[in-house]
Amino acid sequence: METRLPKTLLGTRPILMFGLLALFLQAACSQLDPLNLPSESARSAEKTGPLAVVETVTRQNWQVPLNTGQQALEWRLRAIDSAVGSLDLQTFLWLDDTVGNLFKERILNAADRGVKVRILIDDSFLAGQDQSSLRLSAHPNVSYRVYNPYSRRSSTAVSRTVLNLGDFSRLDHRMHNKVMVADGHVAIIGGRNLADEYFGMDPQSNFRDMELLVGGPIISELEASFDTYWNDRWAFPIDNLARLKTQNTSIEDFAAKAKSASKAFPSETASQQQSAWQTVAKESYRGRTRLVVDAPPADRPEALSDRPTQVANELERLIGKARSEVVAVSAYLIPTPTLSDVMRDAENRGVEVKLLTNSINSNNHLSAYSVYRNHVYDLLNLGAEVHEMRADAKDRSRYISAPVAQKKLGLHAKYLILDRQTVFIGSANLDPRSLRINTEAGLLVDSPSLANELIALTEIDFAPENAWRVENRDGSLVWSSAGVSRQSSPAKSEFQRLEAWFFAHLPIEAEM
């Protein structure tokens, strides 16, 4: 069927073409040069304040899994509210929703108390948020930097992308790390971004995720890693980027948007905070801990000779030396050739490889599911056990605030459990983007008690009522769950399957 422009637009066609050409030329000139700023370091651990009590409990590395969104939100807010000296926050995504504004409100309250706050955020999802970013940065105790920024700012992601097309190869590389450190005593590291859906509070779709609350000597390594990125030449103060001459957002605006969540998580007294930190440190798991983090590229982020592969190499090494069992939970599962090889070698050694990822209906990126779907036969043929999370998982109320009936569940967690002895929890998916393009961070913990706790917490996600088991039966894939079997992926519609088929035939795997 032929498509025509309406008559009212016919005369504007030359103007539209000229505008597109102007945008293209503008984009081609939009490259940004790195900055050279004075180096800054994290403050020493505070000797006073509620968080200092953890040092009286143990000076070993300790860990507590943050399994649900409610736990993760509670301990994050408690850490922010307890801080008296410093707060360092590194994240990939921070949305302007209820939870996102709750964090802004509490962080500004901390800054008002005299806490020195450093915020380092990737620029992937900051389109249209320069106003609130400037409001945070305007506080004398808050420093706000944007990693690998778009030079031309815009209120929408689409227009910003068009304006920066000439710099695509640099902008394709992103900082996916997620770490928060408070007072040099405690930290949270894992997969969660700062938005409603990561804490079970989105009205439609929410994520099952995983993080660790940690303390001990590892904190100094986390602070050193933060400093490395903070002092990177591609970390720009927001003031150097935003074209806005004024910012009208106030802390009252943040508080108003966060009102419902703020009531559910009221601030505590200092004695309540200290008691909570003392208890959590006493009841924590203990284990030898190591930070595994990608180094930011030394030159330009797109340099092929300087790929961030430190985390990828470690994950491949861990699977390569497993003796009996690998349990891998990854929101996006697109094995690279090397990853496929180490999993195949593991199976050949008699290691049981058990995988959990998203189904077509629980995945928030259909293109990622489509490319993963191209690898399912290979994963099954090498001997792996493959499970896909159900969007309508029976037990999704564990991760979603009520009411739950009409809400979808998706997987966003990224962790490995090896031989029920060693755990890796971080920001890296098992896909090319995490393993070859973005920078990532995670903790490797040698602790049988923590490993077995994570096995227990994860069992419910593999249960038939919560996940589809994918099998190769006589050359055909079958999805089984709670007595139901399907010969095609459990999509919500035939159109969704058609979309998945279309993406599966595009040459996009290297970018996924």
VEXDREN-2710 file (C-alpha; in Angstrom, 1 decimal):
% VEXDREN-2710
k/r/px/py/pz
1/MET/0.0/0.0/0.0
2/GLU/1.4/3.4/-1.0
3/THR/1.7/6.0/1.8
4/ARG/1.5/9.6/1.0
5/LEU/2.1/12.8/3.0
6/PRO/-1.0/14.9/3.7
7/LYS/-1.4/17.8/1.4
8/THR/-0.8/20.2/4.2
9/LEU/2.7/18.8/4.7
10/LEU/3.7/18.5/1.0
11/GLY/5.0/22.1/0.9
12/THR/7.1/21.6/4.0
13/ARG/9.1/18.6/2.6
14/PRO/12.1/20.8/1.6
15/ILE/12.1/22.4/5.0
16/LEU/12.0/19.0/6.7
17/MET/14.9/17.8/4.5
18/PHE/16.9/20.9/5.3
19/GLY/16.2/20.4/9.0
20/LEU/17.3/16.8/9.0
21/LEU/20.5/17.7/7.1
22/ALA/21.2/20.5/9.7
23/LEU/20.7/18.0/12.5
24/PHE/23.0/15.5/10.8
25/LEU/25.8/18.1/10.4
26/GLN/25.3/19.3/13.9
27/ALA/25.6/15.7/15.2
28/ALA/28.8/15.1/13.2
29/CYS/30.4/18.0/15.0
30/SER/29.2/17.0/18.5
31/GLN/32.3/15.2/19.7
32/LEU/33.4/16.0/23.2
33/ASP/37.0/16.2/24.5
34/PRO/37.9/14.7/28.0
35/LEU/38.5/16.9/31.0
36/ASN/41.5/17.1/33.3
37/LEU/40.4/17.9/36.8
38/PRO/42.3/17.9/40.1
39/SER/42.3/14.4/41.6
40/GLU/40.0/13.8/44.6
41/SER/40.0/10.9/47.1
42/ALA/37.4/9.4/49.4
43/ARG/37.3/10.6/53.0
44/SER/38.7/8.4/55.8
45/ALA/36.2/6.2/57.6
46/GLU/34.2/8.2/60.2
47/LYS/35.0/7.6/63.9
48/THR/31.6/8.7/65.1
49/GLY/28.0/8.3/64.0
50/PRO/25.7/5.3/63.9
51/LEU/27.7/3.5/61.2
52/ALA/30.9/3.4/63.2
53/VAL/29.3/0.7/65.5
54/VAL/29.9/-2.0/62.8
55/GLU/33.7/-1.8/63.5
56/THR/33.0/-2.8/67.1
57/VAL/31.2/-6.0/66.0
58/THR/33.8/-7.3/63.5
59/ARG/36.7/-6.1/61.5
60/GLN/36.4/-9.0/59.0
61/ASN/34.6/-8.7/55.7
62/TRP/30.9/-9.3/56.2
63/GLN/27.9/-9.7/53.8
64/VAL/24.1/-9.7/53.9
65/PRO/22.1/-10.5/50.8
66/LEU/19.4/-7.9/49.9
67/ASN/17.0/-10.3/48.3
68/THR/13.8/-8.1/48.0
69/GLY/13.2/-4.6/46.9
70/GLN/11.8/-3.7/50.3
71/GLN/15.0/-4.9/52.1
72/ALA/17.2/-3.1/49.6
73/LEU/15.3/0.2/49.9
74/GLU/15.2/0.0/53.7
75/TRP/18.9/-0.5/54.1
76/ARG/19.8/2.1/51.4
77/LEU/17.7/4.7/53.1
78/ARG/19.1/3.7/56.5
79/ALA/22.7/4.1/55.2
80/ILE/21.9/7.6/53.8
81/ASP/20.2/8.7/56.9
82/SER/22.9/7.3/59.2
83/ALA/25.8/9.0/57.4
84/VAL/27.6/11.8/59.2
85/GLY/30.6/12.3/57.0
86/SER/30.5/11.0/53.5
87/LEU/28.3/9.3/50.9
88/ASP/29.6/8.1/47.5
89/LEU/27.0/6.9/45.0
90/GLN/27.8/5.4/41.6
91/THR/24.9/4.3/39.5
92/PHE/23.7/3.6/35.9
93/LEU/20.1/4.8/36.1
94/TRP/18.2/7.2/38.4
95/LEU/14.7/8.0/37.4
96/ASP/12.4/10.9/38.3
97/ASP/9.8/8.7/40.0
98/THR/8.7/8.0/43.6
99/VAL/11.7/6.1/44.7
100/GLY/14.1/8.2/42.6
101/ASN/12.8/11.4/44.3
102/LEU/12.9/9.7/47.7
103/PHE/16.6/9.2/47.3
104/LYS/17.1/12.8/46.2
105/GLU/15.2/14.0/49.3
106/ARG/17.2/11.9/51.7
107/ILE/20.5/12.7/50.1
108/LEU/19.8/16.5/50.3
109/ASN/18.8/16.0/53.9
110/ALA/22.2/14.3/54.5
111/ALA/24.0/17.1/52.8
112/ASP/22.1/19.6/55.0
113/ARG/23.6/17.7/58.0
114/GLY/27.1/18.3/56.6
115/VAL/27.6/15.0/54.8
116/LYS/29.9/15.3/51.8
117/VAL/28.1/13.6/48.9
118/ARG/29.6/12.5/45.6
119/ILE/27.2/11.3/42.9
120/LEU/28.6/9.7/39.7
121/ILE/26.0/8.6/37.2
122/ASP/26.1/7.3/33.7
123/ASP/24.4/9.5/31.1
124/SER/22.3/6.8/29.4
125/PHE/19.0/7.8/31.0
126/LEU/19.5/11.4/32.0
127/ALA/17.8/13.0/29.0
128/GLY/15.4/15.6/30.4
129/GLN/16.8/15.4/33.9
130/ASP/19.4/18.2/33.8
131/GLN/17.1/20.3/35.9
132/SER/17.0/18.0/38.9
133/SER/20.6/17.1/38.5
134/LEU/21.6/20.7/38.8
135/ARG/19.4/21.1/41.9
136/LEU/21.4/18.3/43.6
137/SER/24.7/19.7/42.4
138/ALA/23.7/23.2/43.6
139/HIS/24.0/22.1/47.3
140/PRO/27.5/23.1/48.6
141/ASN/28.0/19.6/50.0
142/VAL/27.0/17.7/46.9
143/SER/29.3/17.1/43.9
144/TYR/27.6/15.6/40.9
145/ARG/29.4/14.1/37.9
146/VAL/28.2/12.4/34.7
147/TYR/30.2/9.6/33.2
148/ASN/30.9/9.6/29.4
149/PRO/28.2/12.3/28.7
150/TYR/26.3/13.3/25.6
151/SER/27.8/16.6/24.6
152/ARG/24.5/17.9/23.2
153/ARG/21.8/17.8/25.8
154/SER/18.1/17.3/25.0
155/SER/14.8/16.7/26.8
156/THR/14.2/13.4/25.0
157/ALA/16.3/10.3/24.4
158/VAL/15.5/10.2/20.7
159/SER/16.4/13.8/19.9
160/ARG/19.6/13.5/22.1
161/THR/20.6/10.4/20.1
162/VAL/20.1/12.2/16.8
163/LEU/22.1/15.2/17.9
164/ASN/25.0/13.0/19.0
165/LEU/25.1/10.6/16.1
166/GLY/28.6/11.7/15.1
167/ASP/29.9/10.4/18.5
168/PHE/28.1/7.0/18.5
169/SER/31.3/4.9/18.9
170/ARG/32.2/6.6/22.2
171/LEU/28.7/6.9/23.5
172/ASP/28.1/3.1/22.9
173/HIS/30.3/2.4/25.9
174/ARG/28.5/2.9/29.3
175/MET/29.3/2.7/33.0
176/HIS/27.0/0.0/34.3
177/ASN/28.6/-0.2/37.8
178/LYS/26.3/0.3/40.9
179/VAL/27.9/1.0/44.3
180/MET/27.0/3.1/47.3
181/VAL/29.4/3.7/50.2
182/ALA/28.4/5.4/53.5
183/ASP/30.9/6.9/56.0
184/GLY/33.6/4.5/54.8
185/HIS/31.9/1.7/56.9
186/VAL/29.2/0.0/54.8
187/ALA/28.4/-0.4/51.1
188/ILE/25.8/-1.8/48.8
189/ILE/26.8/-3.4/45.5
190/GLY/24.8/-5.4/43.0
191/GLY/22.3/-5.0/40.2
192/ARG/19.7/-2.4/41.3
193/ASN/19.3/1.0/39.7
194/LEU/17.4/3.8/41.5
195/ALA/13.8/3.6/40.3
196/ASP/10.4/2.3/41.4
197/GLU/10.6/-1.0/39.4
198/TYR/13.8/-2.1/41.2
199/PHE/12.2/-1.9/44.6
200/GLY/8.8/-3.5/43.9
201/MET/6.9/-0.2/43.7
202/ASP/6.1/0.2/40.0
203/PRO/2.3/0.0/39.3
204/GLN/2.8/-2.3/36.3
205/SER/6.2/-4.1/36.0
206/ASN/8.8/-4.9/38.7
207/PHE/12.2/-6.7/38.9
208/ARG/13.5/-9.5/41.0
209/ASP/17.1/-8.4/41.7
210/MET/19.9/-9.1/44.1
211/GLU/22.6/-7.1/46.0
212/LEU/25.0/-7.4/48.9
213/LEU/25.2/-5.1/51.9
214/VAL/28.8/-5.3/53.0
215/GLY/31.3/-4.0/55.5
216/GLY/35.0/-4.6/56.5
217/PRO/38.3/-4.1/54.7
218/ILE/36.6/-4.4/51.3
219/ILE/35.1/-0.9/51.8
220/SER/38.5/0.7/51.1
221/GLU/38.7/-1.2/47.8
222/LEU/35.2/0.0/46.9
223/GLU/36.2/3.6/47.7
224/ALA/39.3/3.3/45.6
225/SER/37.3/2.0/42.7
226/PHE/34.9/4.9/43.1
227/ASP/37.8/7.3/43.1
228/THR/39.1/5.8/39.9
229/TYR/35.9/6.5/38.0
230/TRP/35.3/9.8/39.8
231/ASN/38.7/11.0/38.6
232/ASP/38.4/9.6/35.1
233/ARG/38.7/12.2/32.3
234/TRP/35.3/11.2/31.1
235/ALA/33.6/12.1/34.4
236/PHE/32.1/15.6/33.8
237/PRO/30.6/17.9/36.5
238/ILE/27.0/18.4/35.5
239/ASP/27.6/22.2/35.5
240/ASN/30.0/21.7/32.6
241/LEU/27.3/20.0/30.5
242/ALA/23.8/21.5/31.2
243/ARG/22.8/24.4/29.1
244/LEU/20.2/25.5/31.5
245/LYS/20.9/28.9/33.0
246/THR/18.6/28.4/36.0
247/GLN/17.2/25.5/38.0
248/ASN/13.8/25.8/39.5
249/THR/13.5/22.4/41.2
250/SER/13.4/22.5/45.0
251/ILE/13.8/19.9/47.7
252/GLU/10.1/20.3/48.3
253/ASP/9.4/19.1/44.8
254/PHE/11.4/15.9/45.5
255/ALA/9.6/15.5/48.8
256/ALA/6.2/15.9/47.2
257/LYS/6.9/13.2/44.6
258/ALA/8.3/10.9/47.2
259/LYS/5.5/11.4/49.8
260/SER/3.9/7.9/49.6
261/ALA/7.2/6.1/49.9
262/SER/8.6/8.4/52.5
263/LYS/5.7/7.5/54.8
264/ALA/6.4/3.8/54.4
265/PHE/10.1/4.4/55.3
266/PRO/10.2/7.0/58.0
267/SER/13.6/8.3/59.3
268/GLU/14.9/6.7/62.5
269/THR/16.6/8.1/65.6
270/ALA/20.4/7.8/65.9
271/SER/20.0/5.1/68.5
272/GLN/17.6/3.1/66.3
273/GLN/20.1/3.4/63.5
274/GLN/23.0/2.2/65.6
275/SER/21.0/-0.7/66.9
276/ALA/20.1/-1.8/63.4
277/TRP/23.7/-1.6/62.2
278/GLN/25.0/-3.5/65.2
279/THR/22.4/-6.3/64.7
280/VAL/22.9/-6.7/60.9
281/ALA/26.7/-6.9/61.4
282/LYS/26.3/-9.5/64.1
283/GLU/24.0/-11.6/62.0
284/SER/25.9/-11.3/58.7
285/TYR/27.8/-13.9/56.8
286/ARG/31.6/-13.8/56.8
287/GLY/33.9/-14.7/54.0
288/ARG/37.0/-13.9/52.1
289/THR/36.0/-11.1/49.7
290/ARG/37.5/-9.6/46.6
291/LEU/36.3/-6.7/44.4
292/VAL/36.2/-7.5/40.7
293/VAL/35.8/-4.3/38.6
294/ASP/36.5/-3.2/35.1
295/ALA/39.0/-0.5/34.6
296/PRO/37.7/2.5/32.7
297/PRO/39.3/2.8/29.3
298/ALA/42.6/4.7/29.6
299/ASP/42.1/6.7/26.4
300/ARG/38.8/7.0/24.6
301/PRO/35.9/4.8/25.8
302/GLU/35.4/3.3/22.3
303/ALA/39.0/2.1/21.9
304/LEU/39.0/-1.5/20.7
305/SER/42.4/-2.1/22.2
306/ASP/41.3/-1.1/25.7
307/ARG/38.1/-3.1/26.2
308/PRO/36.8/-3.5/29.8
309/THR/37.2/-7.3/30.1
310/GLN/38.4/-7.7/33.8
311/VAL/35.0/-8.8/35.0
312/ALA/34.4/-11.0/31.9
313/ASN/37.7/-12.8/32.4
314/GLU/36.9/-13.4/36.1
315/LEU/33.5/-14.9/35.4
316/GLU/34.9/-17.1/32.7
317/ARG/37.7/-18.2/35.1
318/LEU/35.2/-19.0/37.8
319/ILE/33.0/-21.2/35.6
320/GLY/36.2/-22.8/34.2
321/LYS/37.4/-24.0/37.5
322/ALA/34.0/-25.1/39.0
323/ARG/34.0/-28.7/40.2
324/SER/30.4/-29.7/40.7
325/GLU/27.8/-27.0/40.2
326/VAL/27.3/-23.6/38.5
327/VAL/24.1/-21.7/39.2
328/ALA/23.9/-18.6/37.1
329/VAL/21.2/-16.0/37.3
330/SER/21.4/-13.4/34.5
331/ALA/18.6/-11.1/33.3
332/TYR/20.1/-11.1/29.8
333/LEU/21.8/-14.3/28.7
334/ILE/23.7/-14.2/25.4
335/PRO/26.8/-16.3/25.8
336/THR/29.9/-15.1/24.0
337/PRO/32.0/-17.8/22.2
338/THR/34.4/-17.9/25.2
339/LEU/31.6/-18.2/27.7
340/SER/30.0/-21.0/25.7
341/ASP/33.3/-22.8/25.6
342/VAL/33.9/-22.7/29.4
343/MET/30.3/-23.9/30.1
344/ARG/30.7/-26.7/27.6
345/ASP/34.0/-27.7/29.3
346/ALA/32.3/-27.6/32.7
347/GLU/29.6/-29.9/31.6
348/ASN/32.2/-32.3/30.1
349/ARG/33.9/-32.4/33.5
350/GLY/30.6/-33.4/35.1
351/VAL/29.6/-30.0/36.4
352/GLU/25.9/-29.3/36.6
353/VAL/25.2/-25.9/34.9
354/LYS/21.8/-24.4/35.8
355/LEU/20.7/-21.1/34.2
356/LEU/17.9/-18.7/35.0
357/THR/17.1/-15.8/32.6
358/ASN/14.0/-13.9/31.4
359/SER/11.2/-15.4/29.3
360/ILE/9.9/-13.5/26.2
361/ASN/7.1/-12.0/28.4
362/SER/9.2/-11.0/31.4
363/ASN/12.1/-9.5/29.5
364/ASN/12.0/-5.7/29.3
365/HIS/14.2/-5.8/26.1
366/LEU/12.6/-7.9/23.5
367/SER/15.6/-7.6/21.3
368/ALA/17.8/-9.1/24.0
369/TYR/15.4/-12.1/24.3
370/SER/15.4/-12.6/20.6
371/VAL/19.2/-12.9/20.4
372/TYR/19.2/-15.2/23.5
373/ARG/16.7/-17.3/21.7
374/ASN/19.2/-18.0/18.9
375/HIS/21.5/-19.6/21.6
376/VAL/19.0/-21.8/23.4
377/TYR/19.6/-25.0/21.3
378/ASP/23.4/-24.6/21.9
379/LEU/22.9/-24.1/25.6
380/LEU/20.8/-27.2/25.8
381/ASN/23.1/-29.2/23.6
382/LEU/26.1/-28.5/25.8
383/GLY/24.2/-29.9/28.7
384/ALA/23.0/-26.8/30.6
385/GLU/19.6/-26.7/32.4
386/VAL/17.7/-23.6/31.1
387/HIS/14.9/-21.9/33.0
388/GLU/13.1/-18.7/32.1
389/MET/11.2/-16.5/34.6
390/ARG/7.5/-16.2/34.3
391/ALA/6.1/-12.7/34.2
392/ASP/3.1/-14.1/36.1
393/ALA/5.1/-16.1/38.6
394/LYS/2.9/-17.4/41.4
395/ASP/5.3/-16.1/44.1
396/ARG/6.0/-12.7/42.6
397/SER/4.5/-11.0/45.7
398/ARG/7.9/-11.7/47.3
399/TYR/9.3/-8.9/45.1
400/ILE/6.3/-6.7/44.3
401/SER/4.3/-4.5/46.7
402/ALA/0.5/-5.1/46.9
403/PRO/-1.8/-5.2/45.0
404/VAL/0.0/-7.8/42.8
405/ALA/-2.6/-9.3/40.5
406/GLN/-2.1/-7.2/37.4
407/LYS/1.6/-6.6/37.9
408/LYS/4.4/-8.3/35.9
409/LEU/7.6/-9.7/37.2
410/GLY/10.9/-9.5/35.4
411/LEU/14.4/-10.7/36.2
412/HIS/17.2/-8.1/36.7
413/ALA/19.6/-10.0/39.0
414/LYS/23.1/-10.9/38.1
415/TYR/24.9/-13.5/40.2
416/LEU/26.7/-16.8/40.2
417/ILE/26.9/-19.5/42.8
418/LEU/29.7/-22.0/42.3
419/ASP/30.1/-25.4/44.1
420/ARG/28.0/-24.0/46.9
421/GLN/31.2/-22.4/48.1
422/THR/31.8/-19.2/46.1
423/VAL/29.4/-16.3/45.2
424/PHE/29.7/-13.5/42.6
425/ILE/27.1/-10.7/42.8
426/GLY/27.4/-7.6/40.7
427/SER/26.1/-5.6/37.8
428/ALA/27.3/-7.8/34.9
429/ASN/24.9/-9.8/32.8
430/LEU/26.2/-12.8/30.8
431/ASP/26.0/-11.0/27.4
432/PRO/28.3/-9.2/25.0
433/ARG/27.4/-5.7/26.3
434/SER/28.4/-6.5/29.9
435/LEU/31.4/-8.7/28.9
436/ARG/32.8/-6.6/26.1
437/ILE/31.4/-3.0/26.0
438/ASN/30.2/-1.6/29.3
439/THR/32.2/-1.4/32.5
440/GLU/30.9/-3.5/35.4
441/ALA/31.6/-4.2/39.1
442/GLY/30.9/-7.1/41.5
443/LEU/32.0/-8.9/44.6
444/LEU/33.5/-12.3/44.8
445/VAL/32.9/-14.0/48.2
446/ASP/34.3/-17.3/49.3
447/SER/31.7/-18.4/51.9
448/PRO/29.8/-21.7/52.0
449/SER/27.2/-20.2/54.4
450/LEU/26.5/-17.3/52.1
451/ALA/26.4/-19.6/49.0
452/ASN/23.9/-21.9/50.6
453/GLU/21.8/-19.0/51.7
454/LEU/21.7/-17.8/48.1
455/ILE/20.8/-21.3/46.9
456/ALA/17.9/-21.3/49.3
457/LEU/16.7/-17.8/48.2
458/THR/17.0/-18.7/44.6
459/GLU/15.2/-22.1/44.7
460/ILE/11.8/-20.4/44.6
461/ASP/12.7/-18.7/41.3
462/PHE/13.5/-22.0/39.7
463/ALA/10.2/-23.6/40.9
464/PRO/7.8/-24.8/38.2
465/GLU/5.1/-22.3/39.2
466/ASN/7.6/-19.4/38.8
467/ALA/9.7/-20.4/35.8
468/TRP/9.5/-22.1/32.5
469/ARG/11.8/-25.1/32.0
470/VAL/13.1/-25.1/28.4
471/GLU/14.0/-28.5/26.9
472/ASN/15.0/-29.9/23.5
473/ARG/12.6/-32.8/22.7
474/ASP/13.4/-34.5/19.5
475/GLY/14.7/-31.4/17.9
476/SER/11.9/-29.1/19.0
477/LEU/11.9/-26.7/22.0
478/VAL/9.3/-27.2/24.7
479/TRP/8.5/-24.8/27.5
480/SER/7.1/-26.5/30.6
481/SER/5.7/-25.0/33.8
482/ALA/3.4/-26.3/36.6
483/GLY/2.0/-29.1/34.4
484/VAL/1.7/-27.0/31.3
485/SER/3.7/-27.6/28.1
486/ARG/4.0/-25.3/25.1
487/GLN/5.6/-25.8/21.7
488/SER/6.4/-22.1/21.3
489/SER/7.7/-19.4/23.5
490/PRO/5.1/-18.3/26.1
491/ALA/4.5/-14.9/24.6
492/LYS/1.6/-12.6/25.4
493/SER/0.6/-12.5/21.7
494/GLU/1.5/-13.7/18.2
495/PHE/2.6/-10.2/17.4
496/GLN/5.2/-10.4/20.2
497/ARG/6.5/-13.6/18.7
498/LEU/6.7/-11.9/15.3
499/GLU/8.6/-9.0/16.8
500/ALA/11.0/-11.5/18.4
501/TRP/11.5/-13.3/15.1
502/PHE/12.3/-10.1/13.4
503/PHE/14.9/-9.0/15.9
504/ALA/16.4/-12.5/15.9
505/HIS/17.4/-12.0/12.2
506/LEU/19.1/-8.6/12.7
507/PRO/22.9/-8.3/13.0
508/ILE/22.6/-6.9/16.5
509/GLU/24.2/-9.5/18.8
510/ALA/27.4/-7.7/19.4
511/GLU/25.5/-4.7/20.8
512/MET/23.2/-6.8/23.1
END
